């Protein structure tokens, strides 16, 4: 009985994609082999939407003892380069996945060319010399059939000759294309004689100027899957209408190879799942590229960007990204996921791994008047109460400290449990102090707070046990580093910028980055490098930025300790 119950729970947890994979395995398809691929086009940096696909592609292969390869779909040299290739490799590794082999669609240019020639020879393709506008006009609508091109019945030899001409330096871009001869009346618009080759003279990042005619994505993608032995081509919902074309081209490939007796096996199966969309951001690589090129952000890895490199720079952990993706699941319906859910996953994960340090972002001087001038003590601070193995570090205590300006109120209400004249508070890892007063400048601004400490109340001594409601963080004014802190808000002002008809540039949040100068961090924090997860006590989670130096530390705010953003926007 117990075994049956366990099995039921496991089945319930299977995504619909995994159920289909298990069905294929049960039917003995592909000789029981599982092979997936992650196929990014190297025309931009990966974003969190790609991370969902990565988790699925690699996850399925891992779960069913298969392999997931990486393939760069590099069929458009005008948009692709090696910088993107390198960053894609880094991002996948950062997420914690390992690929089997690395392939490129450009590896198959010869094979794809030969296949296109076979298509022409067998009456399945022709050269069309109409303009792009004319071709588009003839496509018709989903409810009205298209009009056949005047070149549709062009003799095979003529199309072959012109196809060879397409691949020469003399060929004029846009002067002709190769179209598949399918069905101009098909209700699926993708079937109405789709373009499968076009002329591009831009040098390719791998093949240079060898080619002048390049296959279209729909012609290269499925065939590449087939050449590699992919069993399951897992992609997003926008490719549902492309699936019949994907399958048709593979039918032709199998026909060319004389495999028609076994048409429905040993071929990739396309399965579609919902994309990941997040509130207050967008996943269009074209628009993200525009933000970078037009200097609305500092680069692809700007911490406000939804890119994996941006999230890494901001201080997100790969585990938090993977847990978030796992929590939202895979369905056949597009949805808009709340950014707060991702931030909650980040918060939960960083709580377990972040080192606790002291930093003051809005400083005011606190003088412990009865503490000896020039004396210092090294106080022990626990690195992470969630993990004893992280150990401790020391923070210097002295007469002159910095505390948060918001932690003091001269005339405080009853429930203000921070520093106010006549009341005691605990200084974290140090002493209990009683505020005795403050000093103001000519404009009435508080420039210094005074307090007295109880020498018997040091952390670990018996006097520390008395109940004090407030605990404040601090840094020694003479033993700290001045730092810059960058605080980030939502990149866009509207919840779903992708659905807004206005130009996306108009929707950008002008308050998405706030830079705070003249912050103070303890020396231990100043020494932390990018990649080290930190919690500034009582403030939030932070990480040293790539711009940070020993002389000028810079920290990015990853996320607050609580979801303050949701609260202020109620």
Beta strands, then each sheet from edge to edge (+ up, - down):
strand 1: 35-38
strand 2: 67-72
strand 3: 102-104
strand 4: 125-128
strand 5: 177-180
strand 6: 195-199
strand 7: 213-215
strand 8: 232-236
strand 9: 269-273
strand 10: 276-278
strand 11: 335-337
strand 12: 355-357
strand 13: 359-360
strand 14: 363-368
strand 15: 377-382
strand 16: 392-397
strand 17: 400-404
strand 18: 424-427
strand 19: 432-440
strand 20: 446-453
strand 21: 471-472
strand 22: 475-476
strand 23: 480-488
strand 24: 513-522
strand 25: 534-536
strand 26: 540-544
strand 27: 553-560
sheet 1: 1+ 2+ 3+
sheet 2: 4+ 5- 6+ 7-
sheet 3: 8+ 9+
sheet 4: 10+ 11+
sheet 5: 12+ 25+ 26- 27+ 23+ 24- 13+
sheet 6: 21+ 18+ 19- 20+ 14+ 17- 22+
sheet 7: 15+ 16-
end
